[in-house]
Amino acid sequence: MMYKLSLFIVALALLTSCGKKADSTEDFSPNTAVEEGVAAETTDGAAYDPKRGEGKFSDMQLDDKLDVAMAETGEIISGVKCTSCHKLTDERLVGPGWKGVTSKHKPEWLMNFITNPDPMIDKDPQLQSQLELCLVRMPDQKLNEQEAREILEFMRKNDGLN
């Protein structure tokens, strides 16, 4: 009985450790280099661009109007691949909430992160801060470019683009 109670307490502590920290006084804002878009030096000496991320996407031009069909497909994909860890609000679940993500990051950063999470987590100071909070790396969902673009369009819809 005591063993089961101990396991329950440990499990409960793990589940609540990444919950919303509304009363927290800690500052989790990105460092100045990230805010100003200054390339950060990585451990292997390569420059990392915090506005673009790491991956094949470097300059994406998106339409001002939402592609509804693409957003609907992205909603289906995210329902299978993403929403078990991410809420559509700004509330953290396992990972951070998606509300406002398209205004916080450039499209190429989001596409690079969706399709190439591991190298970005290793190099991006803001992602490393998130990892320290949640203790869980975003898994590589093996999404192709089209699926990632559809998820990005759904994120734009979630942020209020019509």
DSSP file with accessible surface (Angstrom, degrees, kcal/mol):
  #  RESIDUE AA STRUCTURE BP1 BP2  ACC     N-H-->O    O-->H-N    N-H-->O    O-->H-N    TCO  KAPPA ALPHA  PHI   PSI    X-CA   Y-CA   Z-CA
    1    1 A M     >        0   0  189      0, 0.0     4,-2.1     0, 0.0     5,-0.2   0.000 360.0 360.0 360.0 -45.2    0.0    0.0    0.0
    2    2 A M  H  >  +     0   0  138      1,-0.2     4,-2.5     2,-0.2     5,-0.2   0.878 360.0  54.0 -64.6 -37.1    2.8    2.4    0.9
    3    3 A Y  H  > S+     0   0  172      2,-0.2     4,-2.4     1,-0.2    -1,-0.2   0.928 108.9  48.1 -62.8 -43.7    4.6    1.6   -2.3
    4    4 A K  H  > S+     0   0  156      1,-0.2     4,-2.4     2,-0.2    -2,-0.2   0.905 111.2  50.8 -64.9 -39.7    1.5    2.4   -4.4
    5    5 A L  H  X S+     0   0   86     -4,-2.1     4,-2.3     2,-0.2    -2,-0.2   0.923 109.9  50.0 -64.6 -42.1    1.0    5.7   -2.6
    6    6 A S  H  X S+     0   0   59     -4,-2.5     4,-2.3     1,-0.2    -2,-0.2   0.917 111.1  48.9 -62.2 -43.8    4.7    6.6   -3.2
    7    7 A L  H  X S+     0   0   88     -4,-2.4     4,-2.7     1,-0.2    -1,-0.2   0.907 110.3  51.8 -62.3 -41.1    4.3    5.8   -6.9
    8    8 A F  H  X S+     0   0  124     -4,-2.4     4,-2.6     2,-0.2    -2,-0.2   0.928 110.0  48.6 -62.2 -43.3    1.1    7.9   -7.1
    9    9 A I  H  X S+     0   0   98     -4,-2.3     4,-2.4     2,-0.2    -2,-0.2   0.929 112.7  47.6 -64.7 -43.0    2.8   10.9   -5.5
   10   10 A V  H  X S+     0   0   85     -4,-2.3     4,-2.3     2,-0.2    -2,-0.2   0.936 113.2  48.4 -63.7 -44.8    5.8   10.7   -7.8
   11   11 A A  H  X S+     0   0   46     -4,-2.7     4,-2.3     1,-0.2    -2,-0.2   0.920 111.5  50.0 -62.1 -42.1    3.5   10.4  -10.9
   12   12 A L  H  X S+     0   0   87     -4,-2.6     4,-2.0    -5,-0.2    -1,-0.2   0.918 109.9  50.7 -63.3 -41.6    1.4   13.3   -9.7
   13   13 A A  H  X S+     0   0   56     -4,-2.4     4,-1.1     1,-0.2    -2,-0.2   0.911 111.4  48.4 -63.6 -41.0    4.5   15.4   -9.2
   14   14 A L  H  < S+     0   0  118     -4,-2.3     4,-0.4     1,-0.2     3,-0.3   0.904 111.2  50.1 -65.6 -41.4    5.8   14.6  -12.7
   15   15 A L  H  < S+     0   0  142     -4,-2.3     3,-0.4     1,-0.2    -1,-0.2   0.859 115.5  41.7 -68.0 -33.3    2.4   15.4  -14.3
   16   16 A T  H >< S+     0   0   86     -4,-2.0     3,-1.6    -5,-0.2    -1,-0.2   0.608  91.1  86.9 -91.0  -8.2    2.1   18.8  -12.7
   17   17 A S  T 3< S+     0   0   48     -4,-1.1    -1,-0.2    -3,-0.3    -2,-0.1   0.770  95.5  40.3 -66.2 -23.1    5.7   19.9  -13.1
   18   18 A C  T 3  S+     0   0   12     -4,-0.4    -1,-0.3    -3,-0.4    -2,-0.1   0.196  91.2 121.9-108.4  15.9    5.0   21.3  -16.6
   19   19 A G  S <  S-     0   0   26     -3,-1.6     2,-0.1     1,-0.2    74,-0.1  -0.102  78.6 -62.6 -70.5 175.4    1.6   22.8  -15.8
   20   20 A K        -     0   0  117     72,-0.3     2,-0.6     1,-0.1     3,-0.2  -0.398  42.8-157.7 -64.3 131.4    0.8   26.5  -16.1
   21   21 A K    >   +     0   0   87      1,-0.2     3,-1.3    -2,-0.1    -1,-0.1  -0.526  30.8 154.1-109.4  62.8    3.0   28.6  -13.9
   22   22 A A  T 3  S+     0   0   79     -2,-0.6    -1,-0.2     1,-0.3    -2,-0.0   0.841  74.2  46.0 -63.7 -33.3    0.8   31.7  -13.7
   23   23 A D  T 3  S+     0   0  158     -3,-0.2    -1,-0.3     2,-0.0     2,-0.1   0.433  85.1 122.5 -92.0   3.5    2.1   32.8  -10.3
   24   24 A S    <   -     0   0   44     -3,-1.3    -3,-0.0     1,-0.1     0, 0.0  -0.362  46.5-163.2 -69.4 141.3    5.8   32.3  -11.2
   25   25 A T        +     0   0  143     -2,-0.1    -1,-0.1     2,-0.1     2,-0.1   0.382  53.1 117.0-102.1   2.2    8.1   35.3  -10.9
   26   26 A E        -     0   0  133      1,-0.1     2,-0.7     2,-0.0    -2,-0.0  -0.423  66.2-127.0 -72.4 146.9   10.8   33.8  -13.1
   27   27 A D        +     0   0  126      1,-0.1    -1,-0.1    -2,-0.1    -2,-0.1  -0.848  32.0 170.0 -97.6 113.4   11.7   35.5  -16.3
   28   28 A F        +     0   0   77     -2,-0.7    -1,-0.1     2,-0.0     3,-0.1   0.115  31.5 131.6-107.5  18.7   11.5   33.1  -19.2
   29   29 A S        -     0   0   57      1,-0.1     3,-0.1   100,-0.0    -2,-0.1  -0.380  67.9 -93.1 -69.8 151.5   11.8   35.7  -21.9
   30   30 A P        -     0   0   32      0, 0.0    -1,-0.1     0, 0.0     5,-0.0  -0.243  48.0 -96.4 -63.3 155.9   14.4   35.0  -24.6
   31   31 A N     >  -     0   0   76      1,-0.1     4,-2.3    -3,-0.1     3,-0.4  -0.171  38.3-100.4 -69.9 167.5   17.8   36.4  -24.2
   32   32 A T  H  > S+     0   0   86      1,-0.2     4,-2.6     2,-0.2     6,-0.3   0.884 120.7  56.4 -59.2 -39.9   18.8   39.7  -25.8
   33   33 A A  H  >>S+     0   0   35      1,-0.2     5,-2.1     2,-0.2     4,-0.5   0.908 110.0  45.8 -61.0 -39.6   20.6   38.0  -28.7
   34   34 A V  H >45S+     0   0   14     -3,-0.4     3,-0.9     3,-0.2    -1,-0.2   0.934 112.7  50.0 -68.8 -44.0   17.5   36.1  -29.6
   35   35 A E  H 3<5S+     0   0  115     -4,-2.3    -2,-0.2     1,-0.2    -1,-0.2   0.896 114.8  43.5 -61.0 -39.7   15.3   39.1  -29.3
   36   36 A E  H 3<5S-     0   0  132     -4,-2.6    -1,-0.2    -5,-0.2    -2,-0.2   0.513 112.0-118.7 -86.8  -3.6   17.5   41.2  -31.5
   37   37 A G  T <<5 +     0   0   20     -3,-0.9     2,-0.3    -4,-0.5    14,-0.2   0.719  55.4 160.4  76.0  19.7   18.1   38.4  -34.1
   38   38 A V      < -     0   0   75     -5,-2.1    -1,-0.2    -6,-0.3     2,-0.2  -0.573  48.3-109.0 -76.6 134.8   21.8   38.3  -33.5
   39   39 A A        -     0   0   54     -2,-0.3     2,-0.3    10,-0.1    10,-0.2  -0.466  34.5-139.8 -65.3 126.6   23.3   35.0  -34.6
   40   40 A A  E     -A   48   0A  21      8,-2.1     8,-2.3    -2,-0.2     2,-0.4  -0.687  13.4-119.2 -89.4 143.8   24.3   33.0  -31.6
   41   41 A E  E     -A   47   0A 140     -2,-0.3     6,-0.2     6,-0.2     2,-0.2  -0.653  30.8-150.1 -80.7 132.0   27.6   31.1  -31.5
   42   42 A T    >   -     0   0   19      4,-1.7     3,-1.8    -2,-0.4    81,-0.1  -0.520  29.0-100.4 -97.4 172.1   27.0   27.3  -31.1
   43   43 A T  T 3  S+     0   0  157      1,-0.3    -1,-0.1    -2,-0.2    -2,-0.0   0.791 122.9  52.9 -64.8 -27.1   29.3   24.8  -29.4
   44   44 A D  T 3  S-     0   0  107      2,-0.1    -1,-0.3     1,-0.0     3,-0.1   0.373 119.2-109.3 -90.7   6.5   30.6   23.6  -32.8
   45   45 A G  S <  S+     0   0   42     -3,-1.8     2,-0.2     1,-0.3    -2,-0.1   0.372  76.6 129.7  88.9  -7.7   31.5   27.1  -33.8
   46   46 A A        -     0   0   44     -5,-0.1    -4,-1.7     1,-0.1     2,-0.3  -0.534  61.9-113.1 -81.3 149.0   28.7   27.5  -36.4
   47   47 A A  E     -A   41   0A  74     -2,-0.2     2,-0.5    -6,-0.2    -6,-0.2  -0.617  26.0-155.0 -81.0 139.0   26.5   30.5  -36.4
   48   48 A Y  E     -A   40   0A   2     -8,-2.3    -8,-2.1    -2,-0.3     6,-0.1  -0.966   6.6-146.0-115.9 127.3   22.8   29.9  -35.5
   49   49 A D    >>  -     0   0   63     -2,-0.5     4,-3.2     4,-0.4     3,-0.8  -0.821   6.3-163.3 -94.3 107.6   20.2   32.4  -36.7
   50   50 A P  T 34 S+     0   0    8      0, 0.0    -1,-0.1     0, 0.0   -12,-0.1   0.647  88.4  54.1 -69.6 -12.2   17.5   32.6  -34.1
   51   51 A K  T 34 S+     0   0   96    -14,-0.2    58,-0.5     2,-0.1    55,-0.4   0.727 121.6  27.4 -89.6 -23.8   15.0   34.2  -36.5
   52   52 A R  T <4 S-     0   0   69     -3,-0.8    60,-0.3     1,-0.2     2,-0.1   0.731  93.4-155.8-105.2 -33.6   15.4   31.4  -39.1
   53   53 A G     <  -     0   0    1     -4,-3.2     2,-0.5    59,-0.1    -4,-0.4  -0.486  37.5 -53.2  84.6-161.7   16.3   28.4  -37.1
   54   54 A E  S    S+     0   0   55     62,-0.2     2,-0.3    55,-0.2    66,-0.2  -0.971  91.8  61.7-122.1 122.4   18.2   25.4  -38.5
   55   55 A G  S    S-     0   0   25     -2,-0.5    57,-0.1     1,-0.1    58,-0.1  -0.947  93.8 -58.4 153.6-169.8   16.9   23.6  -41.6
   56   56 A K  S    S+     0   0  148     -2,-0.3     2,-0.5    55,-0.1    -1,-0.1   0.628  99.0  92.0 -83.4 -10.8   16.2   24.1  -45.3
   57   57 A F        +     0   0   17     51,-0.2    55,-0.1     1,-0.2     3,-0.1  -0.722  38.9 152.1 -89.6 122.5   13.6   26.9  -45.0
   58   58 A S        +     0   0   75     -2,-0.5     2,-0.3     1,-0.2    -1,-0.2   0.702  66.5  14.6-120.9 -32.2   15.2   30.3  -45.2
   59   59 A D        -     0   0  110     49,-0.1     2,-0.5    48,-0.1    -1,-0.2  -0.780  64.6-177.7-151.1 101.2   12.7   32.8  -46.6
   60   60 A M        -     0   0   35     -2,-0.3     2,-0.6    -3,-0.1    48,-0.2  -0.876  10.7-161.0-105.6 131.1    9.1   32.0  -46.7
   61   61 A Q        -     0   0  152     -2,-0.5     2,-0.3    46,-0.1    -2,-0.0  -0.948  15.4-167.8-109.1 113.7    6.5   34.4  -48.2
   62   62 A L        -     0   0   41     -2,-0.6     4,-0.1     1,-0.1     2,-0.0  -0.764  25.4-105.7-102.5 149.4    3.0   33.6  -47.0
   63   63 A D        -     0   0  124     -2,-0.3     4,-0.1     2,-0.2    -1,-0.1  -0.359  21.9-128.4 -65.7 149.8   -0.2   35.0  -48.4
   64   64 A D  S    S+     0   0  149      2,-0.1     2,-0.4    -2,-0.0    98,-0.2   0.745  93.8  69.0 -69.8 -23.6   -2.0   37.6  -46.3
   65   65 A K  S    S-     0   0  148     96,-0.1    -2,-0.2     1,-0.0     2,-0.1  -0.773  93.2-109.9-100.3 142.4   -5.2   35.5  -46.6
   66   66 A L        -     0   0   16     96,-1.7     2,-1.0    -2,-0.4     3,-0.1  -0.430  17.3-131.9 -69.0 138.2   -5.6   32.1  -45.0
   67   67 A D     >  -     0   0   71      1,-0.2     4,-2.5    -2,-0.1     5,-0.2  -0.817  24.2-167.0 -88.5  99.5   -5.7   29.0  -47.2
   68   68 A V  H  > S+     0   0   80     -2,-1.0     4,-2.5     1,-0.2     5,-0.2   0.897  81.6  50.1 -61.2 -44.8   -8.7   27.4  -45.6
   69   69 A A  H  > S+     0   0   62      1,-0.2     4,-2.1     2,-0.2    -1,-0.2   0.921 112.7  47.2 -61.6 -42.9   -8.3   24.0  -47.2
   70   70 A M  H  > S+     0   0   33      1,-0.2     4,-2.6     2,-0.2    84,-0.2   0.906 111.5  51.1 -65.4 -40.5   -4.7   23.8  -46.1
   71   71 A A  H  X S+     0   0    0     -4,-2.5     4,-2.1     2,-0.2    -2,-0.2   0.890 108.4  52.0 -64.3 -38.4   -5.6   24.9  -42.5
   72   72 A E  H  X S+     0   0  106     -4,-2.5     4,-1.7     2,-0.2    -1,-0.2   0.914 111.3  46.2 -65.2 -41.7   -8.3   22.3  -42.3
   73   73 A T  H  X S+     0   0   58     -4,-2.1     4,-2.5     1,-0.2    -2,-0.2   0.914 111.4  52.9 -65.4 -40.8   -5.8   19.6  -43.3
   74   74 A G  H  X S+     0   0    0     -4,-2.6     4,-2.8    76,-0.3    -2,-0.2   0.863 105.2  54.8 -62.2 -34.8   -3.3   21.0  -40.8
   75   75 A E  H  X S+     0   0   85     -4,-2.1     4,-1.9     2,-0.2    -1,-0.2   0.913 109.1  47.8 -65.1 -39.9   -5.9   20.8  -38.1
   76   76 A I  H  X S+     0   0  121     -4,-1.7     4,-1.2     2,-0.2    -2,-0.2   0.943 113.7  46.7 -65.3 -46.6   -6.4   17.1  -38.8
   77   77 A I  H >X S+     0   0   23     -4,-2.5     4,-3.0     1,-0.2     3,-0.6   0.931 112.3  49.7 -62.2 -45.4   -2.7   16.4  -38.8
   78   78 A S  H 3X>S+     0   0    2     -4,-2.8     4,-2.6     1,-0.2     5,-2.5   0.852 104.5  59.8 -65.3 -30.7   -2.1   18.4  -35.6
   79   79 A G  H 3<5S+     0   0   45     -4,-1.9    -1,-0.2    -5,-0.2    -2,-0.2   0.835 115.2  35.0 -63.4 -30.7   -5.0   16.5  -34.0
   80   80 A V  H <<5S+     0   0  114     -4,-1.2    -2,-0.2    -3,-0.6    -1,-0.2   0.871 133.5  23.8 -88.1 -40.5   -3.0   13.3  -34.6
   81   81 A K  H  <5S+     0   0   72     -4,-3.0    -3,-0.2    -5,-0.2    -2,-0.2   0.680 129.4  22.9-103.0 -22.4    0.6   14.5  -34.1
   82   82 A C  T >X5S+     0   0   16     -4,-2.6     3,-1.9    -5,-0.3     4,-1.7   0.770  96.3  72.5-121.8 -38.6    0.5   17.6  -31.9
   83   83 A T  T 34<S+     0   0   56     -5,-2.5    -4,-0.1     1,-0.3     5,-0.1   0.568  84.3  72.3 -74.8  -3.7   -2.4   18.2  -29.6
   84   84 A S  T 34 S+     0   0   92     -6,-0.3    -1,-0.3     1,-0.1     3,-0.1   0.741 118.4  21.2 -74.8 -17.6   -1.5   15.4  -27.2
   85   85 A C  T <4 S+     0   0   39     -3,-1.9    10,-2.8     1,-0.2     9,-1.3   0.580 122.6  56.5-118.9 -20.5    1.3   17.8  -26.1
   86   86 A H  B  <  -B   92   0B  26     -4,-1.7     2,-0.2     7,-0.2    -1,-0.2  -0.973  62.8-150.8-123.1 132.5    0.2   21.3  -27.2
   87   87 A K        -     0   0   73      4,-0.6    11,-2.5    -2,-0.4    12,-0.2  -0.605  23.0-127.6 -89.4 159.0   -3.0   23.2  -26.4
   88   88 A L  S    S+     0   0   61     -2,-0.2     2,-0.1     9,-0.2    -1,-0.1   0.552  92.6  68.2 -84.4  -5.7   -4.4   25.7  -28.8
   89   89 A T  S    S-     0   0   66      2,-0.2    10,-1.8     9,-0.1     9,-0.4  -0.192 106.8 -93.6 -92.7-168.4   -4.4   28.4  -26.1
   90   90 A D  S    S+     0   0  110      8,-0.2     7,-0.5     7,-0.2     2,-0.3   0.432  90.6 113.4 -89.6   4.3   -1.4   29.9  -24.5
   91   91 A E        -     0   0   69      5,-0.1    -4,-0.6     1,-0.1     2,-0.3  -0.546  68.6-124.3 -79.5 136.6   -1.5   27.3  -21.7
   92   92 A R  B     +B   86   0B  38     -2,-0.3   -72,-0.3     4,-0.2    -6,-0.1  -0.574  33.9 166.7 -78.7 139.2    1.3   24.8  -21.5
   93   93 A L  S    S-     0   0   68      2,-2.5    -7,-0.2    -8,-0.5    -1,-0.1   0.394  81.1 -38.8-110.2-103.4    0.5   21.1  -21.5
   94   94 A V  S    S+     0   0   53     -9,-1.3    42,-0.2     2,-0.1    -8,-0.2   0.862 141.7  22.8 -85.6 -46.5    3.6   19.0  -22.1
   95   95 A G  S    S-     0   0   11    -10,-2.8    -2,-2.5     1,-0.2    -8,-0.3  -0.567 110.1 -70.2-106.6 177.0    4.9   21.6  -24.6
   96   96 A P        -     0   0   50      0, 0.0    -1,-0.2     0, 0.0    -4,-0.2  -0.250  55.0 -99.1 -68.0 154.6    4.0   25.3  -24.9
   97   97 A G        -     0   0   12     -7,-0.5    -9,-0.2   -11,-0.2    -7,-0.2  -0.313  23.2-132.2 -68.3 158.9    0.6   26.4  -26.1
   98   98 A W    >   +     0   0   18    -11,-2.5     3,-2.3    -9,-0.4     4,-0.3   0.581  63.3 122.2 -91.6 -12.3    0.2   27.5  -29.7
   99   99 A K  T 3  S+     0   0  101    -10,-1.8   -10,-0.1     1,-0.3    60,-0.1  -0.312  89.0   1.9 -58.1 124.7   -1.7   30.8  -29.1
  100  100 A G  T >> S+     0   0   16     55,-0.2     3,-1.2    56,-0.1     4,-1.2   0.473  89.4 129.0  81.3   3.3    0.3   33.6  -30.7
  101  101 A V  H <>  +     0   0   19     -3,-2.3     4,-1.6     1,-0.3     3,-0.2   0.852  68.4  56.8 -64.1 -31.3    3.1   31.4  -32.0
  102  102 A T  H 34 S+     0   0   41     -4,-0.3    -1,-0.3    53,-0.3    54,-0.1   0.703 108.7  46.7 -76.6 -15.1    2.9   32.8  -35.5
  103  103 A S  H <4 S+     0   0  103     -3,-1.2    -1,-0.2     1,-0.1    -2,-0.2   0.656 112.4  50.7 -93.7 -16.5    3.4   36.3  -34.2
  104  104 A K  H  < S+     0   0  135     -4,-1.2     2,-0.3    -3,-0.2    -2,-0.2   0.743 116.4  35.3 -86.4 -28.3    6.4   35.2  -32.0
  105  105 A H  S  < S-     0   0   30     -4,-1.6    -1,-0.1    -5,-0.2   -54,-0.1  -0.969  81.8-113.1-132.1 147.7    8.3   33.3  -34.8
  106  106 A K     >  -     0   0  100    -55,-0.4     4,-2.2    -2,-0.3     3,-0.3  -0.379  35.8-111.4 -71.5 154.7    8.9   33.8  -38.4
  107  107 A P  H  > S+     0   0   33      0, 0.0     4,-2.8     0, 0.0     5,-0.2   0.879 117.8  53.9 -56.9 -39.3    7.3   31.2  -40.8
  108  108 A E  H  > S+     0   0    8      1,-0.2     4,-2.5     2,-0.2   -51,-0.2   0.886 107.5  51.1 -66.3 -33.9   10.7   29.8  -41.7
  109  109 A W  H  > S+     0   0    8    -58,-0.5     4,-2.6    -3,-0.3    -1,-0.2   0.947 112.2  46.6 -65.0 -46.0   11.6   29.2  -38.0
  110  110 A L  H  X S+     0   0    6     -4,-2.2     4,-2.9     2,-0.2     5,-0.2   0.929 113.6  47.8 -62.7 -44.2    8.3   27.4  -37.5
  111  111 A M  H  X S+     0   0    1     -4,-2.8     4,-2.2     1,-0.2    -1,-0.2   0.918 112.9  48.7 -64.4 -41.9    8.8   25.2  -40.6
  112  112 A N  H  X S+     0   0    0     -4,-2.5     4,-1.7   -60,-0.3    -1,-0.2   0.906 113.6  46.9 -64.5 -39.3   12.4   24.4  -39.6
  113  113 A F  H  < S+     0   0   30     -4,-2.6    -2,-0.2     2,-0.2    -1,-0.2   0.922 111.8  49.7 -70.0 -41.2   11.3   23.5  -36.1
  114  114 A I  H  < S+     0   0   13     -4,-2.9    27,-0.4     1,-0.2    29,-0.4   0.912 123.6  31.2 -62.2 -41.6    8.4   21.4  -37.2
  115  115 A T  H  < S+     0   0   33     -4,-2.2    -1,-0.2    -5,-0.2    -2,-0.2   0.603 133.7  28.2 -93.9 -11.2   10.5   19.4  -39.7
  116  116 A N     X  +     0   0   44     -4,-1.7     4,-1.1    -5,-0.2    -1,-0.2  -0.365  67.6 150.8-147.4  55.2   13.9   19.6  -37.9
  117  117 A P  H  >  +     0   0    0      0, 0.0     4,-2.8     0, 0.0     5,-0.3   0.884  64.0  60.4 -67.6 -38.8   13.4   19.8  -34.1
  118  118 A D  H  > S+     0   0   65      1,-0.2     4,-2.1     2,-0.2     5,-0.2   0.936 106.6  42.6 -61.6 -51.6   16.5   18.1  -32.7
  119  119 A P  H  > S+     0   0   35      0, 0.0     4,-1.0     0, 0.0    -1,-0.2   0.880 116.1  51.2 -62.6 -33.0   19.2   20.4  -34.2
  120  120 A M  H >X S+     0   0    0     -4,-1.1     4,-3.2     2,-0.2     3,-0.5   0.919 108.2  50.1 -70.1 -41.2   17.1   23.4  -33.3
  121  121 A I  H 3< S+     0   0    8     -4,-2.8    -1,-0.2     1,-0.2    -3,-0.2   0.904 109.9  53.0 -61.7 -36.9   16.6   22.3  -29.7
  122  122 A D  H 3< S+     0   0   95     -4,-2.1    -1,-0.2    -5,-0.3    -2,-0.2   0.775 124.0  24.8 -68.0 -25.2   20.4   21.8  -29.5
  123  123 A K  H << S+     0   0   40     -4,-1.0    -2,-0.2    -3,-0.5    -1,-0.2   0.675  96.7  90.3-115.4 -24.1   21.2   25.3  -30.7
  124  124 A D     X  -     0   0    0     -4,-3.2     4,-2.3    -5,-0.2     5,-0.2  -0.683  56.8-155.8 -87.3 118.4   18.3   27.6  -30.0
  125  125 A P  H  > S+     0   0   23      0, 0.0     4,-1.9     0, 0.0    -1,-0.2   0.868  95.1  52.1 -59.4 -37.6   18.6   29.4  -26.6
  126  126 A Q  H  > S+     0   0   44      2,-0.2     4,-1.9     1,-0.2     5,-0.1   0.917 110.8  47.1 -67.0 -41.2   14.8   29.9  -26.4
  127  127 A L  H  > S+     0   0   18      1,-0.2     4,-2.4     2,-0.2    -1,-0.2   0.872 109.0  54.8 -67.8 -35.2   14.1   26.2  -27.1
  128  128 A Q  H  X S+     0   0   76     -4,-2.3     4,-2.0     2,-0.2    -1,-0.2   0.893 106.7  51.3 -65.3 -36.3   16.7   25.2  -24.5
  129  129 A S  H  X S+     0   0   46     -4,-1.9     4,-1.4     2,-0.2    -2,-0.2   0.908 109.7  49.9 -64.6 -41.7   14.8   27.4  -21.9
  130  130 A Q  H  X S+     0   0   53     -4,-1.9     4,-2.6     1,-0.2     5,-0.3   0.902 108.3  53.3 -61.6 -41.6   11.6   25.6  -22.8
  131  131 A L  H  X S+     0   0   48     -4,-2.4     4,-2.9     1,-0.2    -2,-0.2   0.897 105.1  54.0 -62.2 -38.2   13.3   22.2  -22.4
  132  132 A E  H  < S+     0   0  151     -4,-2.0    -1,-0.2     1,-0.2    -2,-0.2   0.845 112.7  45.3 -64.7 -31.8   14.5   23.2  -19.0
  133  133 A L  H  < S+     0   0   35     -4,-1.4    -2,-0.2    -3,-0.2    -1,-0.2   0.922 126.7  25.4 -74.9 -46.9   10.8   24.0  -18.1
  134  134 A C  H  < S-     0   0    9     -4,-2.6    -2,-0.2     2,-0.1    -3,-0.2   0.654  84.0-147.3 -99.0 -19.3    9.2   20.9  -19.5
  135  135 A L     <  +     0   0  123     -4,-2.9     2,-0.4    -5,-0.3    -4,-0.1   0.618  66.4 102.8  64.3  13.3   12.0   18.4  -19.4
  136  136 A V        -     0   0   83     -6,-0.2     2,-0.2   -42,-0.2    -1,-0.1  -0.986  65.8-138.4-131.2 123.2   10.6   16.8  -22.6
  137  137 A R        -     0   0   90     -2,-0.4   -19,-0.1     1,-0.1   -42,-0.0  -0.543  30.7-107.1 -74.9 143.2   12.1   17.3  -26.1
  138  138 A M        -     0   0   44     -2,-0.2   -17,-0.1   -21,-0.1     2,-0.1  -0.560  41.3-126.8 -67.0 125.7    9.7   17.7  -28.9
  139  139 A P        -     0   0   67      0, 0.0     2,-0.8     0, 0.0    -1,-0.1  -0.429  20.1-106.6 -74.7 151.2    9.9   14.4  -30.9
  140  140 A D        -     0   0   49      1,-0.2   -25,-0.1    -2,-0.1   -26,-0.1  -0.693  29.9-165.9 -75.3 113.3   10.6   14.4  -34.6
  141  141 A Q        -     0   0   52     -2,-0.8    -1,-0.2   -27,-0.4   -26,-0.1   0.407  32.8-124.9 -83.6   0.8    7.2   13.6  -36.0
  142  142 A K        +     0   0  162      1,-0.2     2,-0.3   -28,-0.1   -27,-0.1   0.887  47.2 172.1  57.5  41.8    8.8   12.9  -39.4
  143  143 A L        -     0   0   15    -29,-0.4    -1,-0.2     1,-0.1     2,-0.1  -0.631  26.9-131.0 -81.8 139.8    6.4   15.3  -41.1
  144  144 A N     >  -     0   0   84     -2,-0.3     4,-2.5     1,-0.1     5,-0.2  -0.306  32.4 -95.0 -81.4 174.4    7.1   16.1  -44.8
  145  145 A E  H  > S+     0   0  100      1,-0.2     4,-2.3     2,-0.2     5,-0.2   0.889 124.0  49.9 -58.8 -42.2    7.2   19.7  -46.1
  146  146 A Q  H  > S+     0   0   98      2,-0.2     4,-2.2     1,-0.2    -1,-0.2   0.930 111.2  48.2 -65.7 -43.7    3.6   19.7  -47.2
  147  147 A E  H  > S+     0   0   59      1,-0.2     4,-2.2     2,-0.2    -2,-0.2   0.914 112.1  49.8 -62.8 -41.8    2.3   18.4  -43.8
  148  148 A A  H  X S+     0   0    0     -4,-2.5     4,-2.6     1,-0.2    -1,-0.2   0.913 110.2  50.5 -63.1 -41.2    4.4   21.0  -42.0
  149  149 A R  H  X S+     0   0   42     -4,-2.3     4,-2.2    -5,-0.2    -1,-0.2   0.884 109.3  51.3 -65.2 -37.1    3.1   23.8  -44.2
  150  150 A E  H  X S+     0   0   28     -4,-2.2     4,-2.1     2,-0.2   -76,-0.3   0.903 110.0  49.2 -67.5 -38.6   -0.5   22.6  -43.5
  151  151 A I  H  X S+     0   0    2     -4,-2.2     4,-2.6     2,-0.2    -2,-0.2   0.921 109.4  52.7 -65.2 -41.8    0.2   22.7  -39.7
  152  152 A L  H  X S+     0   0    2     -4,-2.6     4,-2.2     2,-0.2    -2,-0.2   0.922 108.3  50.4 -59.6 -40.8    1.7   26.2  -40.1
  153  153 A E  H  X S+     0   0    1     -4,-2.2     4,-2.2     1,-0.2    -1,-0.2   0.907 109.7  50.5 -66.8 -36.7   -1.5   27.3  -41.9
  154  154 A F  H  X S+     0   0    8     -4,-2.1     4,-2.9   -84,-0.2    -1,-0.2   0.907 107.8  53.4 -65.7 -38.4   -3.6   25.9  -39.1
  155  155 A M  H  X S+     0   0    9     -4,-2.6     4,-1.5     2,-0.2   -53,-0.3   0.905 108.0  50.6 -60.6 -41.4   -1.4   27.7  -36.6
  156  156 A R  H  <>S+     0   0   25     -4,-2.2     5,-2.3     2,-0.2    -2,-0.2   0.907 111.0  48.3 -62.8 -41.4   -2.2   30.9  -38.5
  157  157 A K  H ><5S+     0   0   79     -4,-2.2     3,-2.1     1,-0.2    -2,-0.2   0.926 108.6  53.9 -63.6 -43.7   -5.9   30.2  -38.4
  158  158 A N  H 3<5S+     0   0   34     -4,-2.9    -1,-0.2     1,-0.3    -2,-0.2   0.821 104.8  55.8 -60.4 -30.1   -5.6   29.5  -34.6
  159  159 A D  T 3<5S-     0   0   36     -4,-1.5    -1,-0.3    -5,-0.2    -2,-0.2   0.345 129.0 -95.5 -87.3   7.0   -4.0   32.9  -34.2
  160  160 A G  T < 5S+     0   0   51     -3,-2.1     2,-0.2     1,-0.3    -3,-0.2   0.494  70.9 149.5  99.6   4.9   -7.0   34.6  -35.9
  161  161 A L      <       0   0   51     -5,-2.3    -1,-0.3   -96,-0.1   -96,-0.1  -0.532 360.0 360.0 -72.3 135.6   -6.0   34.9  -39.5
  162  162 A N              0   0  142     -2,-0.2   -96,-1.7   -98,-0.2    -1,-0.0  -0.750 360.0 360.0-105.5 360.0   -9.0   34.7  -41.8
